[in-house]
């Protein structure tokens, strides 16, 4: 049976719509994957920054504790040189 021009045009339009929808879905999936990747990188960066900050704070505490030695009561000239 011969298809009318209208039915062929409708089929072609439906096929085009299907391709467009599929391409849109693929772009959305790619965008979502990129967003998830960026979120994981951000989480790793924030975790590293927090760990670095903790280490720096601990080092500062140790440095402050080491620097709080009891000062000598002798004047500089009378101290024994090592």
C-alpha positions in Angstrom: 0.0 0.0 0.0 1.2 3.5 -0.8 1.8 5.8 2.1 0.6 9.4 1.7 3.1 12.2 1.9 1.5 13.3 5.2 2.1 9.9 6.9 5.7 9.8 5.6 6.3 13.3 6.9 4.8 12.3 10.3 7.1 9.3 10.5 10.1 11.4 9.6 9.1 14.0 12.2 8.6 11.3 14.8 12.1 9.8 14.0 13.7 13.2 14.3 11.9 13.9 17.6 13.2 10.5 18.9 16.8 11.3 17.9 16.6 14.7 19.5 15.2 13.3 22.7 17.9 10.6 22.8 20.7 13.2 22.2 19.2 15.4 24.9 19.2 12.4 27.3 22.9 11.7 26.4 23.9 15.3 27.1 22.0 15.3 30.4 23.7 12.0 31.4 27.1 13.4 30.5 26.4 16.6 32.4 25.3 14.6 35.5 28.5 12.5 35.3 30.6 15.6 35.1 28.8 17.1 38.1 29.3 14.0 40.2 33.0 13.9 39.3 33.4 17.6 40.3 31.6 16.9 43.5 33.9 14.0 44.4 37.0 16.1 43.6 35.6 18.9 45.8 35.0 16.5 48.6 38.6 15.2 48.3 40.0 18.7 48.3 38.0 19.7 51.3 39.1 16.6 53.2 42.7 17.3 52.3 42.5 20.9 53.4 40.9 19.8 56.7 43.7 17.3 57.3 46.4 19.8 56.4 44.8 22.4 58.8 44.8 19.8 61.6 48.4 18.9 61.0 49.4 22.6 60.9 47.5 23.3 64.2 49.2 20.3 65.9 52.6 21.5 64.7 51.9 25.0 66.0 50.9 23.6 69.4 54.1 21.5 69.5 56.2 24.5 68.5 54.5 26.7 71.2 55.1 24.0 73.8 58.7 23.6 72.9 59.2 27.4 73.0 57.9 27.7 76.5 61.1 26.7 78.3 61.8 28.3 81.6 64.2 31.2 80.8 67.5 31.2 82.5 67.9 33.7 85.4 71.5 34.3 84.6 72.3 37.3 82.4 73.5 36.5 78.8 77.2 37.1 79.7 77.2 34.6 82.6 75.5 31.7 80.8 77.6 28.7 79.9 78.2 28.4 76.2 77.6 24.9 74.8 
